[in-house]
Each structure stands twice: as C-alpha cells, then as structure tokens.
Amino acid sequence: MNIALIHYTAPPVVGGVESVLSHHARLMAGAGHSVRLLAARGEPGSDGVEFRRLPLADSLHPEILAAKRVLDAGRVPPSYEDLVRRISAELLPAVADSDVLIAHNICSLNMNLALTDALHRAYRGPGFPRLILWHHDLAWAAPRYLPELHDGPPWDLLRSPWPGAIPVAVSELRKGELSRLAGIPLGDIRVVPNGIRFEEFLRLEDRTIGLVSKLNLLQAAPLILIPVRITPRKNLEFALRALARLRREMPDAAAVITGPVGAHNPENQKYLRDLLDLRDELGLESAAHFLADVEREVLPDPVIGDFYRLADALFLPSLEEGFGLPILEAGICRSPVFCSDLPALRELGGESVVYLSPEGDPQDAASRIAKTLGGSPTFRLAASVRRNFRWEEIYRDRIEPLLLETAGRRNPRGAGS
C-alpha cells in the first residue's frame, strides 16, 4: 500500500506530533508499505521512508504567518485564495500515487488554514487518496486558541465533519470533544493512542531486545528478577514454588533467573536440570525463564542492567549470603526488593525491603509480593504501559487494521460538503 502522511513539519524537527509521525512511518514501512512524509521542514529518514518537501505547508512560512495574522483578527486576507491554489499545486502531485493520506492536526488546528482548506477542497475530487484525519489537538476545544477562531469559513473547517474521511482521536477525551464539536457520532471516531518504544526509550542492548522478544517478557505483570547463579544455596526451588502460587493471584507473573550455572561444583548442572523439571511440574514453562538454559554465553553486565530496569521487583530467596550486591543494584533502579531474612541482607536493606523466610511457606512469599505490588501505583502504571502502549502492539491492533479498512473503502468522490 502507498501511504502518505502530512503535517506542517517532520523529523528531525522536534515535537510530539513529529515523534508520532516518525513511529508511524517506521512501523508502516516495516510492515511492507511504501511510506512518504509530506511536510515543509524535515529530512529523509534512515528506514526507507521518503520525504517530500511542501514549502507552503509550513506554519512558519512568511506568507502563511502574514495570512494568519489577518485570519486571527477575523478577516480573510486578499492573498488567501492564491495561497490555497498554490498549496493545492504542491499537494496534489505529492499524493497522486498514494492509496491513503493521513493528515495529522491539519484538520484540527488553525496553524495554516490555507493548507486545511486546500486539503478540504481536494480530498473529494477524483483520484484523491482515501483520507484519515488524525486529531492530536483541537483548536475549538482549547481556550488558548479561541480568540483566533471565528464563525464561518475557513475557521469552521476545524469543527465540521469531513464526509468520507475517517476521523481518529489520540484519546477518549479528544474523541468526546471531536464528537461534540463536529457532530460526529462517537462510534464513527477511532481512538488510536500514542505509544512508547521500550527498547529505544530504555536504550536496551540488542541482546536484551532479543531475549525480551523471544520470551515475551513485556507481557509479564509482574516481571520478577532473580539475578543469581544456578547453585543450591540460592534456593531457586523456593522461588519457583513461590512464583507458582503468585500466579494464582497475578496470572501474568513471570520470573527471569539471569545467572549461569555455578562454575565450581559439577553438581550445579544437575541442579539446573532438577529446577527445569520442577518448573515443568509446576506448569511454569512459559513463566520461569532460566537464561542459562536459553543462552550459551554468560550475559554481559549491560544486559543484566537492562533487566534491572525492566523488572518490577527483585526476588532473592537465598539460604545464605555474605553480602548481597543485587539489593544495591535494585535500589539504584528504584525496584522493590523481596529477599531472605538474613543478617547480611538486613545490613544492606534495613527497613527498605520486604523480608521473607527462605525455608518458610512459598505461599507466604507469594502473598506478600502480591500485596506489595498490587498496592503500588508505580507497578500498576508500568504494567499498563507495557501492555497497552507499546508502539508495535498499537500498530498491530489498531493502525494496520485501520489502514486495511481505509484502503478498502471507495473514494468519497462527490460527497456532500
């Protein structure tokens, strides 16, 4: 599919909408579509996305600014029709081979009303791409813009339905505002939120990204980190039994044991096999991940650091410890700590961690983890973001189906105004 996205500016210009454009274009191109960004300012990306410059789309173009000053005062400047005509001359060739055009904020804000008008006049013509109007902001719903808006054309274009175009809002709030402003039924407005690209935001190592994807760790809630070697004194069978009981209260709980098999006792390899058997017996094949069973090489420190930043909690059920470095590492990452009640660990954790009996009932450990995390707004927000606001899932579940539906629609040629 040939897809064009239009805004006043595009990356590397910095802004919220520009960031969204970048992610949308990347994901669409990654899905095999031919993608073109249309804007006055911007540069071609490194992901195969084409950039086409439309100088008069700029909200800061001197002629556009001069026209806006007159429009803000409630008058249509003498140059307005000529601007609309010239913008149309830039726009139409740029979208001639596109199947879908996605306009970001152009139909919502009064930054360049001549561009809004040119698009409005063009989209119902023969051969014009199917149109999606993406609403990030609504001038008519924002008090700061109201002094610049006036009844009648062209200002009313920002609060009128565009027949045949598909309206998209970035939140339920915007959806409700758009429905009230334009009289569009709520059921006709799609909500597609903005997202976050975890690996980029957290600057994850490539090796971490591969493991997270392979093990589907971003769906875990909570994700428990156990950063220890595979050796009996680490009491990992207790951790597995506690995880099995935790999943009765928090069904999506998962754990990652990051350490290798202990290097100084040949029995440790048998211990790992016993742990894997216990994992299978407890039904934790997709929830308890021994990276020593997944990766042949020891993970470097940057990857271990990534897991600390990704995890919702640290679990250290050791039978004995002389120090307890993971407590310090978790503290630096502001991660809650659940650990054995051992003198060395109390020396480090003080009153700031949750202590458990390493030889007690795993159900008690599970209940305390569930109670602590379940009552944590920080954990609840992190879990929600991981599940609902990852760009890849937003694209798969909302944007791609919208594109396919839009491309299947007939061009609204001759639709009434």
C-alpha positions as CSV (number, residue, x, y, z in Angstrom):
1,M,0.0,0.0,0.0
2,N,1.2,3.5,-0.8
3,I,0.7,5.7,2.3
4,A,1.4,9.4,2.7
5,L,1.5,11.3,6.0
6,I,1.2,15.0,6.1
7,H,2.0,17.6,8.8
8,Y,3.5,21.1,9.0
9,T,6.9,19.6,9.9
10,A,8.5,16.2,10.2
11,P,11.5,14.7,12.0
12,P,14.2,15.7,12.8
13,V,12.1,18.7,13.8
14,V,11.4,18.1,17.5
15,G,7.7,17.9,18.6
16,G,5.1,15.5,19.9
17,V,3.3,15.1,16.6
18,E,6.7,14.8,14.7
19,S,7.6,12.0,17.1
20,V,4.4,10.2,16.3
21,L,4.9,10.7,12.6
22,S,8.3,9.1,12.9
23,H,7.0,6.0,14.7
24,H,4.0,5.6,12.4
25,A,6.2,5.9,9.3
26,R,8.8,3.4,10.7
27,L,6.1,0.8,11.6
28,M,4.3,1.2,8.3
29,A,7.5,0.8,6.3
30,G,8.4,-2.2,8.5
31,A,5.1,-3.8,7.6
32,G,6.0,-3.5,3.9
33,H,4.1,-0.4,2.9
34,S,5.6,2.4,0.8
35,V,5.6,5.5,3.0
36,R,6.1,9.1,2.2
37,L,6.2,12.0,4.7
38,L,4.9,15.4,3.4
39,A,5.9,18.5,5.3
40,A,7.6,21.9,4.9
41,R,10.6,21.0,7.1
42,G,12.2,17.7,7.8
43,E,14.7,15.2,6.4
44,P,14.6,11.7,4.9
45,G,14.8,9.0,7.5
46,S,17.2,6.0,7.5
47,D,14.3,3.5,7.4
48,G,13.4,3.8,3.7
49,V,10.7,6.4,4.3
50,E,10.6,9.1,1.6
51,F,10.4,12.8,2.4
52,R,8.7,15.2,0.1
53,R,9.0,18.9,0.9
54,L,5.9,21.1,0.6
55,P,7.2,24.7,1.4
56,L,3.8,26.3,1.8
57,A,2.7,23.6,4.4
58,D,4.9,25.4,6.9
59,S,3.1,27.1,9.8
60,L,6.1,29.5,9.9
61,H,6.3,30.3,6.2
62,P,6.3,34.2,6.0
63,E,3.3,34.2,3.7
64,I,1.4,31.8,5.9
65,L,2.2,33.9,9.0
66,A,1.1,37.1,7.3
67,A,-2.2,35.5,6.4
68,K,-2.7,34.0,9.9
69,R,-2.4,37.5,11.5
70,V,-5.3,38.7,9.3
71,L,-7.3,35.5,9.9
72,D,-6.8,35.7,13.6
73,A,-8.4,39.1,13.5
74,G,-11.5,37.6,11.9
75,R,-10.8,38.6,8.3
76,V,-9.9,36.6,5.2
77,P,-6.8,38.2,3.6
78,P,-6.8,39.1,-0.2
79,S,-3.9,36.6,-0.6
80,Y,-5.9,33.7,0.8
81,E,-7.3,32.1,-2.4
82,D,-3.9,32.4,-4.1
83,L,-2.3,30.6,-1.2
84,V,-4.9,27.8,-1.3
85,R,-4.3,27.4,-5.1
86,R,-0.5,27.3,-4.7
87,I,-0.7,24.8,-1.8
88,S,-3.0,22.6,-3.9
89,A,-0.4,22.7,-6.7
90,E,2.2,21.4,-4.2
91,L,-0.1,18.9,-2.6
92,L,-1.8,17.1,-5.5
93,P,1.3,15.8,-7.2
94,A,2.7,14.7,-3.9
95,V,-0.2,12.4,-3.2
96,A,-1.1,11.4,-6.8
97,D,0.2,7.8,-6.4
98,S,-1.0,7.3,-2.8
99,D,-3.7,4.9,-1.6
100,V,-4.2,6.6,1.8
101,L,-3.3,10.1,3.1
102,I,-3.1,10.6,6.8
103,A,-3.3,14.2,7.9
104,H,-2.0,15.0,11.4
105,N,-3.6,18.0,13.1
106,I,-4.1,19.9,9.8
107,C,-7.8,19.5,10.1
108,S,-7.7,20.4,13.8
109,L,-5.6,23.5,14.3
110,N,-5.5,26.9,12.7
111,M,-1.8,27.0,12.2
112,N,-2.2,27.0,8.4
113,L,-5.8,27.4,7.4
114,A,-4.9,27.7,3.7
115,L,-3.4,24.2,3.9
116,T,-6.5,23.0,5.7
117,D,-8.7,24.5,3.0
118,A,-6.6,23.2,0.2
119,L,-6.9,19.6,1.6
120,H,-10.6,20.0,2.2
121,R,-11.3,21.1,-1.4
122,A,-9.0,18.4,-2.9
123,Y,-10.0,15.2,-0.9
124,R,-13.4,14.8,-2.6
125,G,-12.0,15.1,-6.1
126,P,-11.5,12.2,-8.5
127,G,-8.4,10.1,-7.9
128,F,-7.6,11.6,-4.4
129,P,-6.4,9.1,-1.8
130,R,-8.7,7.9,0.9
131,L,-8.3,10.3,3.8
132,I,-7.7,9.7,7.5
133,L,-7.8,12.8,9.8
134,W,-5.7,12.3,12.9
135,H,-6.6,14.6,15.7
136,H,-4.0,15.3,18.4
137,D,-5.2,18.7,19.3
138,L,-8.5,20.6,18.7
139,A,-8.3,24.4,18.4
140,W,-12.0,24.9,19.0
141,A,-11.7,22.9,22.3
142,A,-8.7,24.8,23.6
143,P,-9.2,28.2,25.3
144,R,-5.8,29.5,24.2
145,Y,-6.9,29.3,20.5
146,L,-10.4,30.6,20.8
147,P,-9.5,34.3,20.4
148,E,-8.1,33.4,17.0
149,L,-11.2,31.5,15.8
150,H,-14.3,32.9,14.2
151,D,-17.7,31.7,12.9
152,G,-17.8,30.9,9.2
153,P,-15.3,29.6,6.6
154,P,-12.4,28.8,6.8
155,W,-12.4,28.5,10.6
156,D,-15.5,26.2,10.6
157,L,-13.4,23.6,8.7
158,L,-11.8,22.8,12.1
159,R,-15.1,21.9,13.7
160,S,-17.1,20.4,10.8
161,P,-17.3,16.7,9.7
162,W,-15.4,15.8,6.5
163,P,-17.7,13.4,4.8
164,G,-16.0,10.2,3.7
165,A,-12.8,10.9,5.8
166,I,-12.1,8.7,8.8
167,P,-11.6,10.6,12.0
168,V,-9.1,9.4,14.5
169,A,-8.5,10.8,18.0
170,V,-5.5,10.1,20.2
171,S,-7.6,9.7,23.4
172,E,-11.1,9.2,24.6
173,L,-11.0,12.8,25.8
174,R,-10.3,14.0,22.2
175,K,-12.9,11.6,20.9
176,G,-15.6,13.2,23.0
177,E,-14.5,16.7,22.2
178,L,-14.5,16.0,18.5
179,S,-17.9,14.4,18.6
180,R,-19.4,17.4,20.3
181,L,-17.6,19.9,18.1
182,A,-18.3,18.3,14.7
183,G,-21.5,16.4,15.5
184,I,-19.7,13.1,14.5
185,P,-21.2,10.0,16.2
186,L,-18.9,8.6,18.8
187,G,-19.0,5.2,17.1
188,D,-17.5,6.8,13.9
189,I,-14.4,8.1,15.6
190,R,-11.5,5.7,16.2
191,V,-9.2,6.1,19.1
192,V,-5.5,5.3,18.5
193,P,-3.3,6.3,21.4
194,N,0.3,7.3,21.1
195,G,2.9,4.8,22.3
196,I,6.3,4.2,23.6
197,R,9.2,2.3,22.0
198,F,10.6,0.5,25.0
199,E,13.9,-0.6,23.6
200,E,14.7,2.9,22.4
201,F,13.5,4.7,25.4
202,L,15.4,2.4,27.8
203,R,18.3,2.2,25.4
204,L,18.3,-1.6,25.7
205,E,21.1,-3.7,24.4
206,D,20.4,-5.7,21.2
207,R,20.9,-8.9,23.1
208,T,18.4,-7.8,25.7
209,I,15.9,-6.9,23.0
210,G,16.3,-10.4,21.5
211,L,15.6,-12.1,24.8
212,V,12.7,-9.9,25.7
213,S,11.1,-10.6,22.4
214,K,11.9,-14.4,22.5
215,L,10.5,-14.8,26.0
216,N,7.6,-12.3,25.6
217,L,8.7,-10.6,28.8
218,L,6.8,-7.3,28.2
219,Q,3.5,-9.1,28.8
220,A,4.6,-10.2,32.3
221,A,2.9,-8.5,35.2
222,P,4.8,-8.5,37.4
223,L,8.2,-9.4,35.9
224,I,10.3,-10.7,38.8
225,L,14.1,-10.5,38.5
226,I,16.3,-13.2,40.2
227,P,19.9,-12.2,39.3
228,V,21.8,-15.2,40.8
229,R,23.9,-18.1,39.7
230,I,22.4,-21.6,39.5
231,T,23.6,-23.1,42.7
232,P,21.6,-24.7,45.6
233,R,22.3,-22.0,48.2
234,K,20.3,-19.6,46.0
235,N,17.2,-21.6,46.9
236,L,15.7,-21.4,43.4
237,E,13.2,-24.2,44.0
238,F,11.6,-22.0,46.6
239,A,11.4,-19.2,44.1
240,L,9.7,-21.5,41.6
241,R,7.1,-22.6,44.1
242,A,6.5,-19.0,45.2
243,L,6.0,-18.0,41.6
244,A,3.5,-20.8,41.0
245,R,1.5,-19.5,44.0
246,L,1.9,-15.9,42.9
247,R,0.3,-16.7,39.6
248,R,-2.9,-17.8,41.3
249,E,-3.3,-14.1,42.4
250,M,-1.4,-12.5,39.5
251,P,-1.8,-14.8,36.5
252,D,0.7,-13.0,34.3
253,A,3.5,-13.0,36.8
254,A,6.8,-14.2,35.4
255,A,10.4,-14.6,36.6
256,V,13.8,-14.3,34.9
257,I,16.8,-16.0,36.5
258,T,19.7,-14.4,34.8
259,G,22.8,-16.2,36.2
260,P,24.8,-19.0,34.7
261,V,25.3,-22.4,36.3
262,G,27.7,-22.1,39.2
263,A,31.2,-22.7,38.0
264,H,32.8,-24.5,40.9
265,N,30.6,-27.5,41.6
266,P,29.8,-30.2,38.9
267,E,26.5,-30.9,40.8
268,N,25.2,-27.5,39.7
269,Q,24.4,-28.7,36.2
270,K,22.2,-31.4,37.8
271,Y,20.7,-28.7,40.0
272,L,19.6,-26.8,36.8
273,R,18.1,-30.0,35.3
274,D,16.2,-30.6,38.6
275,L,14.9,-27.0,38.5
276,L,13.8,-27.3,34.9
277,D,11.9,-30.5,35.8
278,L,10.3,-28.7,38.8
279,R,9.4,-25.8,36.5
280,D,7.6,-28.1,34.2
281,E,5.9,-29.9,37.0
282,L,4.5,-26.6,38.3
283,G,3.3,-25.6,34.9
284,L,5.7,-22.6,34.7
285,E,7.3,-23.4,31.3
286,S,6.2,-20.0,29.9
287,A,6.7,-18.1,33.1
288,A,10.0,-19.1,34.7
289,H,12.9,-18.3,32.4
290,F,16.4,-19.6,33.2
291,L,18.7,-17.7,30.9
292,A,21.3,-20.3,31.4
293,D,19.0,-22.7,29.6
294,V,18.4,-20.1,26.8
295,E,21.8,-18.5,26.3
296,R,25.1,-20.4,25.8
297,E,27.2,-17.4,26.8
298,V,27.2,-15.5,30.1
299,L,25.3,-12.3,29.8
300,P,27.4,-9.1,30.0
301,D,26.8,-6.5,32.7
302,P,24.9,-4.1,30.4
303,V,22.3,-6.7,29.6
304,I,21.9,-7.5,33.3
305,G,21.5,-3.8,33.9
306,D,18.7,-3.8,31.3
307,F,16.8,-6.5,33.2
308,Y,17.0,-4.5,36.4
309,R,15.4,-1.6,34.6
310,L,12.7,-3.8,33.0
311,A,11.8,-5.7,36.2
312,D,9.0,-4.9,38.6
313,A,10.8,-6.4,41.6
314,L,13.9,-8.2,42.8
315,F,13.5,-11.6,44.5
316,L,16.4,-13.0,46.4
317,P,15.4,-16.2,48.3
318,S,18.9,-17.3,49.2
319,L,19.7,-19.7,52.1
320,E,22.9,-17.9,52.8
321,E,24.6,-14.7,51.7
322,G,27.8,-12.9,52.8
323,F,26.9,-9.6,51.1
324,G,24.0,-9.2,48.6
325,L,25.0,-6.9,45.8
326,P,21.6,-7.3,43.9
327,I,20.0,-5.3,46.7
328,L,22.2,-2.3,46.0
329,E,21.6,-2.7,42.2
330,A,17.9,-2.9,42.7
331,G,18.0,0.2,45.0
332,I,19.7,2.2,42.3
333,C,17.0,1.2,39.9
334,R,14.2,2.0,42.4
335,S,13.0,-1.6,42.3
336,P,11.2,-3.1,45.3
337,V,13.1,-5.9,46.9
338,F,11.9,-9.2,48.4
339,C,14.7,-11.1,50.0
340,S,15.5,-13.7,52.6
341,D,15.7,-12.6,56.2
342,L,19.5,-13.0,56.5
343,P,21.9,-10.8,58.5
344,A,23.9,-9.7,55.5
345,L,20.8,-8.7,53.6
346,R,19.3,-6.9,56.6
347,E,22.6,-5.0,56.9
348,L,22.1,-3.7,53.3
349,G,18.3,-3.4,53.1
350,G,17.5,-2.1,56.5
351,E,13.8,-1.2,56.7
352,S,13.5,-0.6,52.9
353,V,13.0,-4.1,51.7
354,V,10.5,-6.9,52.4
355,Y,12.0,-9.9,54.2
356,L,10.8,-13.5,53.8
357,S,11.7,-16.8,55.4
358,P,13.8,-18.8,52.8
359,E,12.6,-22.0,54.5
360,G,9.1,-21.0,55.1
361,D,5.9,-21.3,53.1
362,P,6.2,-20.2,49.5
363,Q,2.6,-19.1,49.7
364,D,3.5,-16.5,52.3
365,A,6.2,-15.1,50.0
366,A,3.7,-15.0,47.1
367,S,1.1,-13.3,49.2
368,R,3.5,-10.6,50.4
369,I,4.7,-10.0,46.8
370,A,1.2,-9.7,45.5
371,K,0.1,-7.4,48.3
372,T,3.1,-5.1,48.0
373,L,3.0,-4.8,44.2
374,G,-0.8,-4.8,44.0
375,G,-0.9,-1.8,46.2
376,S,1.8,0.0,44.2
377,P,0.6,2.7,41.7
378,T,4.1,2.6,40.2
379,F,3.8,-1.1,39.4
380,R,0.2,-0.8,38.1
381,L,1.2,2.0,35.7
382,A,4.3,0.2,34.4
383,A,2.2,-2.9,33.7
384,S,-0.4,-0.9,32.0
385,V,2.1,0.9,29.8
386,R,3.8,-2.4,28.8
387,R,0.5,-4.0,27.9
388,N,-1.3,-1.1,26.2
389,F,1.1,1.5,25.0
390,R,3.9,-0.3,23.1
391,W,4.1,1.1,19.5
392,E,4.3,-2.4,18.0
393,E,1.1,-3.6,19.6
394,I,-0.7,-0.3,18.8
395,Y,0.3,-0.7,15.2
396,R,-0.7,-4.3,15.0
397,D,-4.0,-4.0,16.8
398,R,-5.2,-0.6,15.7
399,I,-3.3,1.1,12.9
400,E,-2.8,-1.7,10.4
401,P,-6.5,-2.8,10.6
402,L,-7.5,0.9,10.1
403,L,-5.2,1.2,7.0
404,L,-6.6,-2.0,5.5
405,E,-10.2,-0.9,6.1
406,T,-9.5,2.6,4.7
407,A,-7.8,1.2,1.6
408,G,-10.8,-1.0,1.0
409,R,-13.2,2.0,1.0
410,R,-14.4,3.7,-2.1
411,N,-13.1,7.2,-2.7
412,P,-15.8,9.5,-1.4
413,R,-16.0,11.3,-4.7
414,G,-18.8,13.8,-4.9
415,A,-19.6,13.5,-1.2
416,G,-21.6,16.5,0.0
417,S,-19.9,19.2,1.9
